[in-house]
Amino acid sequence: MGGLSTCRCEIAVDFFARQVQGMTINGAVSAWRLSLSLATVSAAAIVSAAAQTPNVPPGKGLVLHEQRQVDRFVVQQWVSEASPDVSASGLCECVTVVYEGNRQILNLGLDYGITRVESSGSDITGDGRAELVVTKHSGGAHCCESTTIYSVEGVARDILSVSTGNCPGELIDLDNDGVPEFQTCDDTFANAFCSFAFSPMPAVVLAYEKARRAYAVATPRYLNPSARQLAASVATARKAMEENPRDADTSRCSALAPVLSLIYGGRVDEGLALLRLLYRRPDALQLEHKTMQLVRKSTLSIGQ
Ligand SMILES: [Ca+2]
């Protein structure tokens, strides 16, 4: 509840500041009078702010499961009356709605998985206000996660919307410029050339681009492997291939790990040259073609 009371006070202060702007204050107004006025206005504003968020089911047969404050928003989760169980991880048959004051800005629809709504913590778009981060997970050990980031300037507008399957994503400021990047991986190659556990999942970075007012894939700018990292990754691949000389699956996926780090880093030709060097089985050409097919198809690789 700490966040709730803090935010309400901000509303109160903002409200008070707006009142002051419209008045002529002479120098005789003392500090304690100001604090007293602020306290009085705060109390009034807290009551009105609390009454602002409507308590209206977003559909038939739904009951309110949880309401919480996220930054300047109120997030309500409504659960199906017919199937009211909510697991410890948050798995439920739920509809999540988001309010800013008395205005509903998002209805995330009916979801049978886990829906999380968080604040980006810092401003991404440059309007001085944090964004809303919505993560949906289907639940279970594998698959599927999606992340949408909304900038709320009047209406909610998505600045990132990405399905990452088995790959979790996180907002992290990789270049310390105050605007977080979105780091995830590409699970396009899961089960394509070997079992899931050994499948390469190249790291991917999406960065916010001011001109496009949206996130775009920017992996080469952030995760281009250094010569040292590449040498270590190639050594690991060679070792795995030597230890499993008869296992074609292991060979394919081991070789692809450093190869894909180059390709996703924007160095496609170098990546393919490395693949030809590392993997010399009869299906080498086939592997190369299928790999590039998957790379081109993926929305998380750079355009080929
Ligand atoms: Ca913003």
Residues whose N, C-alpha, C, O or C-beta is under 5 A from the ligand:
A	BS01	CA	D123 I124 T125 G126 D127 G128 R129 A130 E131
